[in-house]
């Protein structure tokens, strides 16, 4: 049985232990229970999301294994609070509300006691505080220690307090904003400039900067692959046959003549893959198609003006629509999914270099758009420290370790090696059971973890290069807040858009150009489109603003960031 001791008793035991150890020929190695470590023993909790099938037993085993590392490194024990994705945010918010309620209650009681003491003093009452109470208040509180099964002292780590919540997972941008507005996040910049500055060497600058709100850092984003490449595959044999130069093909529109020529002359499918427009942005809350938007060059990045327009005024988009109708009418568009062994003139694939490696012998591979950082794909998982933490500095030590060292990182991500997973001969994870399942993006820096099951040994090296190639989307940080726009304008634009896209489906190559010209005039004259895209607010009496002004204000503030 383990027995608890105070620091006063510990000194006697340590002395006795030293004598015993020396007489047995053992080394005196009691560094781990030095007075400084004992006085600072801390337990922190980590709130996160567990995957389907994860058992309480597996969580307890991982918690113990993680604590062994963090106790040795930081004299900090770990308590895992893991919930399913469906219940996590609700449980987290509930716990924070309970803590705040308890703190408010304690503050009210303390204030009442203070006022009562003032009243008593004013009325001439004597101080009734007992000597015992006075002693309790002035005595230094020390951590307890325990004797292990061999009678040796070891640090006793306290339970998490009722009003304590330390490190917690934030899953996306909206969740970050919600807890920021609730004012429950601890600022982290001081740690980033001192004890946690190592994070700056391990996390991509775009991701690290994304944790800032109004100039202060409140979350540490977990390093992960951002975005995807858009590749154009061009048949080498056919390009040479028809005397085209692959370097001239930088967009879908550039390849149209080549595809039409191939289709007219051979039995090869002119186009396969993803034919959706590249560089398009619709000004809708859910990203659905709209007649109001913009279509920028595929190479555009943050700083390029992409304000809302009548899309029919943009020649790049109209050329794209005409080209698609030409290919559709002739039956030149093949499968949306390109498979190894398919033969085609031109194809578009979105993904990583691993997705196109099998095609490189027979096809020129052009990158027509680099990975783009967006609000959606950057904020995929991050850690914050709540204002209710027992220790901000200790919490940041744990967050830093999760993002820079693989031992703790792999434990949290995969569980116990040899129990929950093993490594194949190439060092890639192979799961042994379904008892412990966590999302990699929810558990720290992905690039310091073992390659996940189903991947390759070089997956993280490729991902690092992908992030180096990444650019910020022209709309990075722009938030469409529909509540700021007059609902009548939103409804009007949607109604017109529905009519346009419905009619577009019925067009052919022979009718498409006249159709687009007619609709350009229609949309240009539409009051909803005009007022929705306006860059100035002509009616300042209501609470609404045109989307054009909302974007223009955002662009003015962010174009050079």
C-alpha positions in Angstrom: 0.0 0.0 0.0 1.2 3.5 -0.8 1.3 5.9 2.1 1.1 9.7 1.9 3.8 11.9 3.4 4.3 15.6 3.9 7.6 17.3 3.0 8.5 17.4 6.7 8.5 13.6 6.9 10.1 13.2 3.6 13.5 14.5 4.7 13.9 11.8 7.4 12.9 9.1 5.0 15.3 10.3 2.3 18.2 10.3 4.8 17.3 6.8 5.9 16.9 5.6 2.3 20.3 7.0 1.4 22.0 4.9 4.1 20.1 1.8 3.2 20.9 2.2 -0.5 24.6 2.7 0.2 24.8 -0.4 2.3 23.2 -2.4 -0.5 25.7 -1.1 -3.1 23.0 0.8 -4.9 23.4 4.3 -6.4 21.8 7.2 -4.6 19.5 8.4 -7.4 16.7 10.4 -5.9 16.8 13.3 -8.3 13.2 12.7 -9.4 12.0 13.5 -5.9 14.0 16.6 -5.2 12.4 19.2 -3.0 11.8 21.6 -5.9 10.0 18.9 -8.0 7.9 17.8 -5.1 6.8 21.4 -4.3 5.6 21.9 -7.9 3.8 18.6 -8.7 0.8 19.4 -10.9 -1.9 17.6 -12.7 -3.3 19.1 -15.9 -6.3 17.9 -17.9 -6.5 17.7 -21.7 -9.9 17.8 -23.3 -10.3 16.2 -26.7 -12.3 14.1 -29.1 -12.1 10.3 -29.2 -12.9 8.2 -32.2 -15.6 5.5 -32.5 -14.7 2.3 -30.6 -12.3 3.9 -28.2 -12.6 2.2 -24.8 -12.2 3.7 -21.3 -9.5 1.1 -20.5 -7.4 2.2 -23.5 -7.8 5.8 -22.5 -6.7 5.1 -19.0 -3.6 3.2 -20.3 -2.6 6.0 -22.6 -3.2 8.6 -19.8 -0.8 6.6 -17.6 1.8 6.3 -20.3 1.6 10.0 -21.2 1.9 10.9 -17.5 5.1 8.8 -17.2 6.7 11.0 -19.8 5.3 14.4 -18.6 6.1 13.6 -14.9 9.7 12.9 -15.8 10.0 15.9 -18.1 7.9 18.5 -16.3 6.7 17.0 -13.0 3.2 17.2 -14.5 0.6 14.4 -14.6 -2.0 14.2 -17.3 -5.7 13.6 -17.0 -7.5 12.9 -20.3 -11.1 14.1 -20.8 -12.1 12.6 -24.1 -15.6 12.7 -25.6 -17.2 11.7 -28.9 -17.3 14.4 -31.6 -21.0 14.7 -31.3 -20.9 15.4 -27.5 -17.5 17.2 -27.1 -18.4 20.9 -27.6 -21.6 20.5 -25.5 -19.7 18.9 -22.6 -16.8 21.4 -22.8 -19.2 24.4 -22.7 -21.1 22.9 -19.9 -18.0 22.3 -17.9 -16.8 25.9 -18.4 -20.2 27.2 -17.4 -20.1 25.1 -14.2 -16.6 26.4 -13.3 -17.6 30.0 -13.8 -20.7 29.5 -11.8 -18.7 28.0 -8.9 -16.1 30.8 -9.1 -18.9 33.5 -9.1 -20.4 31.8 -6.0 -17.1 31.7 -4.2 -16.4 35.3 -5.1 -19.8 36.4 -3.8 -19.3 34.4 -0.6 -15.9 36.0 -0.1 -17.3 39.5 -0.7 -20.2 38.8 1.7 -17.7 37.7 4.3 -15.6 40.8 3.7 -18.6 43.1 4.1 -19.7 41.3 7.2 -16.2 41.8 8.8 -16.4 45.5 7.9 -19.8 45.8 9.5 -18.6 44.0 12.6 -15.6 46.2 12.9 -17.7 49.3 12.5 -20.0 48.0 15.3 -17.1 47.4 17.6 -17.1 43.7 17.5 -13.8 41.9 18.2 -12.0 39.7 15.6 -13.3 36.1 16.3 -10.7 34.4 14.0 -9.2 31.6 16.0 -5.5 31.0 16.3 -6.0 27.7 14.4 -7.7 29.5 11.5 -5.0 32.1 11.4 -2.3 29.4 11.3 -4.1 27.6 8.5 -4.2 30.7 6.4 -0.5 31.5 6.8 1.0 28.0 6.6 2.6 27.2 3.3 0.8 24.5 1.4 3.1 21.7 0.3 2.5 18.8 -2.0 2.2 15.4 -0.6 4.5 12.6 -1.3 4.0 8.8 -1.1 6.0 5.7 -0.4 6.0 3.3 -3.3 5.9 -0.5 -2.8 9.6 -0.5 -2.0 9.3 2.1 0.7 10.9 4.8 -1.5 9.4 8.3 -1.6 7.8 9.5 -4.9 5.8 12.6 -5.8 2.1 12.5 -5.2 0.2 14.2 -8.0 -3.0 16.0 -6.9 -6.4 15.4 -8.5 -7.7 18.0 -10.9 -9.5 20.7 -9.0 -13.2 21.4 -9.4 -12.6 24.7 -11.0 -9.8 23.6 -13.3 -9.8 23.2 -17.0 -6.4 23.4 -18.8 -5.7 22.3 -22.4 -8.6 21.9 -24.7 -9.1 21.0 -28.4 -10.7 23.5 -30.8 -11.8 22.0 -34.0 -12.5 24.9 -36.4 -12.6 28.6 -36.9 -16.1 29.1 -35.7 -15.4 27.3 -32.4 -12.3 29.4 -31.9 -14.3 32.6 -32.3 -17.0 31.3 -30.0 -14.7 30.7 -27.1 -12.8 33.9 -27.8 -16.1 35.8 -27.5 -16.8 34.0 -24.3 -13.5 35.4 -23.0 -12.3 32.0 -21.7 -9.0 31.8 -23.6 -5.6 32.5 -22.1 -3.2 34.6 -24.2 -0.1 32.6 -25.2 2.3 35.1 -26.7 4.5 35.4 -23.6 5.1 31.6 -23.7 5.8 31.7 -27.4 8.5 34.3 -26.8 10.2 32.2 -24.1 9.6 28.6 -23.0 7.6 27.6 -26.1 9.5 29.5 -28.8 10.5 26.1 -30.2 7.0 25.9 -31.7 8.0 28.6 -34.2 10.5 26.1 -35.7 7.9 23.3 -36.0 4.7 24.9 -37.1 4.2 26.6 -40.5 4.1 30.4 -40.1 0.7 30.6 -41.7 -0.7 28.1 -39.1 1.0 29.8 -36.2 -0.3 33.2 -37.2 -3.8 31.8 -37.6 -4.0 31.4 -33.9 -4.0 35.2 -33.4 -7.2 37.2 -32.6 -6.8 40.9 -32.6 -3.1 40.7 -32.5 -2.8 38.2 -29.6 -2.2 34.4 -29.9 -5.0 32.3 -28.3 -4.5 28.9 -29.9 -1.7 26.8 -31.3 -2.8 25.2 -34.5 -1.6 21.6 -35.1 0.7 21.4 -38.1 -1.0 19.5 -40.9 -1.0 19.3 -44.7 -3.0 22.3 -46.0 -5.1 22.2 -49.2 -4.3 20.3 -52.3 -2.7 20.7 -55.7 -4.7 20.9 -58.9 -2.8 19.0 -61.6 -3.4 19.0 -65.3 -2.3 15.8 -67.0 -1.5 16.1 -70.7 -1.0 13.1 -73.0 2.7 13.2 -74.1 2.1 11.2 -77.3 -0.8 13.4 -78.4 0.8 16.7 -77.4 3.8 15.8 -79.6 1.6 14.6 -82.4 -0.4 17.8 -82.6 2.6 20.1 -81.8 1.5 21.5 -78.5 3.8 22.7 -75.8 2.8 21.6 -72.3 4.4 24.7 -70.8 1.7 26.8 -72.5 -1.1 25.0 -70.6 -1.8 26.9 -67.3 -5.6 26.6 -67.1 -8.5 24.5 -68.4 -9.3 27.2 -71.0 -5.7 26.9 -72.4 -6.4 23.2 -73.2 -9.7 23.5 -75.0 -8.4 23.6 -78.6 -6.1 20.6 -77.9 -9.0 18.6 -76.5 -11.3 19.5 -79.5 -8.6 18.6 -82.0 -7.9 15.2 -80.4 -11.6 14.5 -80.2 -12.2 15.2 -83.8 -9.3 13.0 -84.9 -8.9 10.0 -82.5 -10.9 7.6 -80.3 -9.1 8.9 -77.2 -11.3 10.5 -74.6 -10.5 14.2 -74.8 -11.1 15.0 -71.1 -11.3 13.1 -67.8 -11.4 14.2 -64.2 -12.6 17.2 -62.3 -14.1 19.7 -64.6 -15.3 22.2 -62.0 -14.2 25.8 -62.5 -10.8 26.6 -60.9 -10.5 30.0 -59.0 -14.2 30.4 -58.7 -15.7 32.0 -55.5 -19.4 32.3 -55.0 -20.6 34.9 -52.4 -23.0 32.6 -50.6 -23.0 31.4 -47.0 -22.7 27.7 -48.0 -20.5 28.1 -51.1 -23.4 27.1 -53.4 -23.6 28.4 -57.0 -24.6 32.0 -57.5 -24.7 34.4 -60.3 -22.7 36.8 -58.0 -19.1 35.9 -57.4 -15.6 36.1 -58.9 -13.3 33.9 -60.9 -9.6 34.8 -60.4 -6.5 33.4 -62.1 -5.6 30.0 -60.6 -2.3 31.6 -59.3 -4.1 34.4 -57.4 -3.4 34.7 -53.7 -4.2 36.9 -50.7 -3.8 40.5 -51.9 -5.7 40.0 -55.2 -9.0 41.9 -55.3 -11.8 39.4 -55.8 -14.9 41.4 -54.9 -18.4 40.3 -55.7 -19.5 40.9 -59.3 -22.1 39.8 -61.8 -20.2 36.6 -62.9 -21.4 37.1 -66.5 -19.2 40.2 -66.7 -16.1 38.0 -66.2 -14.7 36.7 -69.6 -12.7 33.9 -67.9 -15.9 32.4 -66.6 -17.9 32.8 -69.8 -15.0 31.1 -71.8 -15.1 28.2 -69.3 -18.9 27.7 -69.7 -18.7 27.9 -73.5 -15.8 25.3 -73.5 -17.7 22.9 -71.3 -20.8 23.1 -73.6 -18.6 22.4 -76.6 -17.1 19.3 -75.0 -20.4 18.1 -73.6 -22.2 18.3 -77.0 -19.5 16.2 -78.7 -19.4 13.7 -75.9 -15.8 14.5 -75.2 -16.1 14.5 -71.4 -15.3 11.1 -69.7 -15.3 9.9 -66.1 -15.0 12.3 -63.2 -12.5 9.9 -61.6 -9.3 9.2 -63.4 -8.0 5.6 -62.9 -4.5 4.3 -63.5 -4.5 2.8 -67.0 -7.1 5.3 -68.4 -6.1 6.9 -71.7 -7.2 10.5 -72.3 -5.9 13.7 -73.9 -6.3 16.0 -70.9 -7.2 15.3 -67.3 -7.5 17.3 -64.0 -6.8 15.8 -60.7 -6.9 17.4 -57.2 -4.7 15.9 -54.6 -1.0 15.3 -53.8 2.0 14.3 -55.9 1.4 10.7 -54.8 -2.0 10.8 -56.6 -0.3 11.6 -60.0 2.9 9.6 -59.7 1.6 6.7 -61.7 0.8 8.9 -64.7 4.2 10.6 -65.0 5.6 8.2 -67.7 2.8 8.9 -70.2 1.6 12.4 -69.2 3.1 15.8 -68.7 2.0 16.8 -65.2 1.4 20.6 -64.8 0.5 22.2 -61.5 -2.2 24.7 -62.5 -3.0 25.7 -58.9 -0.9 25.3 -55.8 -2.5 24.3 -52.4 -4.5 27.2 -51.1 -4.9 28.0 -47.4 -8.5 28.8 -46.6 -10.3 29.4 -43.4 -11.8 25.9 -43.6 -8.6 23.9 -44.2 -6.3 25.8 -41.9 -8.4 25.7 -38.8 -8.7 21.9 -38.7 -7.5 21.3 -35.1 -5.7 23.4 -32.5 -5.1 23.6 -28.7 -6.0 26.4 -26.4 -5.5 27.0 -22.7 -8.5 28.1 -20.8 -8.5 30.9 -18.3 -9.4 28.3 -15.7 -6.0 26.5 -16.0 -4.0 25.5 -13.0 -0.9 26.6 -14.8 -0.5 28.4 -18.1 3.2 27.8 -18.2 2.8 24.0 -17.5 0.0 23.8 -20.1 2.2 25.4 -22.7 5.0 22.9 -21.9 2.7 20.1 -22.7 1.4 21.7 -25.9 4.9 22.4 -27.0 6.0 18.8 -26.4 3.0 17.4 -28.3 4.0 19.6 -31.3 7.8 18.9 -31.2 8.5 15.4 -29.8 7.3 12.1 -31.2 7.0 10.0 -28.0 4.1 11.8 -26.4 2.7 12.6 -29.8 2.5 9.0 -30.9 1.0 7.9 -27.6 -1.8 10.5 -27.8 -2.4 9.7 -31.5 -2.1 5.9 -31.7 -2.1 4.5 -28.2 0.3 2.0 -26.8 2.8 0.4 -29.2 2.5 -3.3 -29.2 -1.1 -3.1 -27.7 -3.0 -0.7 -30.0 -0.6 -0.6 -33.0 2.7 -1.8 -34.3 5.0 -0.5 -37.1 5.6 -2.3 -40.3 9.0 -2.8 -41.8 8.9 0.7 -43.3 7.9 2.4 -40.1 4.2 2.9 -41.0 1.5 2.4 -38.4 -0.5 -0.8 -38.5 -3.4 -0.9 -36.1 -3.8 -4.0 -34.0 -7.4 -3.3 -32.8 -10.1 -0.7 -32.6 -9.8 0.1 -28.9 -8.1 3.5 -29.3 -8.9 5.8 -32.2 -8.0 9.5 -32.5 -7.9 11.9 -35.4 -4.3 12.9 -36.2 -5.3 16.5 -36.7 -6.8 16.6 -33.3 -3.8 15.4 -31.3 -0.9 17.7 -32.2 1.7 18.2 -34.9 1.0 15.6 -37.5 4.5 15.8 -38.9 6.2 14.5 -35.8 3.9 11.4 -35.6 4.5 8.1 -37.2 3.0 7.8 -40.7 -0.6 6.7 -40.3 -1.9 3.3 -41.6 -2.4 3.3 -45.3 0.2 6.0 -46.0 3.8 5.8 -47.1 7.1 6.4 -45.2 7.6 9.7 -46.9 4.1 11.1 -46.4 5.2 13.8 -44.0 8.2 14.9 -46.1 5.8 15.3 -49.0 3.3 17.2 -46.8 6.0 19.6 -45.6 6.8 20.4 -49.3 3.1 20.8 -49.9 2.9 23.4 -47.2 6.0 25.2 -48.5 4.1 25.4 -51.9 0.9 26.6 -50.2 -0.3 30.1 -50.7 -3.1 32.0 -48.9 -6.3 32.0 -50.8 -7.4 35.5 -52.0 -10.3 35.0 -49.5 -8.3 33.7 -46.6 -9.8 35.2 -43.4 -12.9 36.6 -45.2 -16.0 35.6 -43.4 -19.4 35.7 -45.1 -21.8 36.9 -42.4 -25.2 36.7 -44.0 -26.8 38.4 -41.1 -25.2 41.7 -42.1 -26.8 41.7 -45.6 -30.4 42.6 -46.2 -32.3 39.3 -46.4 -34.3 40.6 -49.4 -31.1 41.1 -51.4 -29.9 37.6 -50.5 -33.2 36.1 -51.5 -33.3 38.2 -54.7 -29.9 37.1 -55.8 -30.6 33.4 -55.0 -33.9 33.5 -57.0 -32.1 34.9 -60.0 -29.3 32.5 -59.6 -31.6 29.5 -59.5 -33.3 30.6 -62.7 -29.9 31.1 -64.5 -28.4 27.8 -63.6 -31.6 25.9 -64.4 -31.7 27.5 -67.8 -27.9 27.0 -68.3 -28.4 23.2 -68.1 -30.6 23.3 -71.2 -28.1 25.2 -73.4 -26.0 23.7 -76.2 -22.8 24.8 -77.9 -24.9 26.5 -80.5 -26.9 28.6 -78.0 -24.6 29.2 -75.1 -23.0 32.4 -76.3 -26.2 34.2 -77.0 -27.7 32.9 -73.8 -24.8 34.3 -71.7 -25.0 37.7 -73.5 -28.7 37.9 -72.7 -28.3 36.9 -69.1 -25.4 39.4 -68.7 -27.9 42.2 -69.5 -30.5 40.6 -67.2 -28.2 40.3 -64.2 -26.7 43.7 -64.8 -30.1 45.4 -64.6 -31.3 43.3 -61.6 -31.8 45.5 -58.5 -30.8 42.8 -56.1 -27.5 42.1 -57.9 -26.7 45.8 -58.1 -27.4 46.5 -54.4 -25.8 43.2 -53.2 -22.5 44.0 -55.0 -22.4 47.7 -54.3 -19.2 48.9 -52.7 -20.9 51.7 -50.8 -23.9 51.7 -48.5 -26.5 54.1 -49.8 -29.0 53.3 -47.0 -27.3 53.9 -43.7 -30.6 54.0 -41.7 -30.9 50.2 -41.5 -28.5 47.7 -39.9 -27.5 46.1 -43.2 -24.6 46.6 -45.6 -24.1 45.5 -49.2 -21.8 42.4 -49.6 -19.7 44.6 -51.9 -19.0 47.0 -49.1 -18.4 44.2 -46.5 -15.8 42.7 -48.9 -14.2 46.1 -49.8 -13.8 46.9 -46.1 -12.2 43.5 -45.4 -9.9 43.8 -48.5 -8.7 47.2 -47.4 -7.7 45.9 -44.0 -6.2 42.6 -45.2 -4.8 43.0 -48.7 -1.3 43.5 -47.5 -1.2 41.0 -44.6 
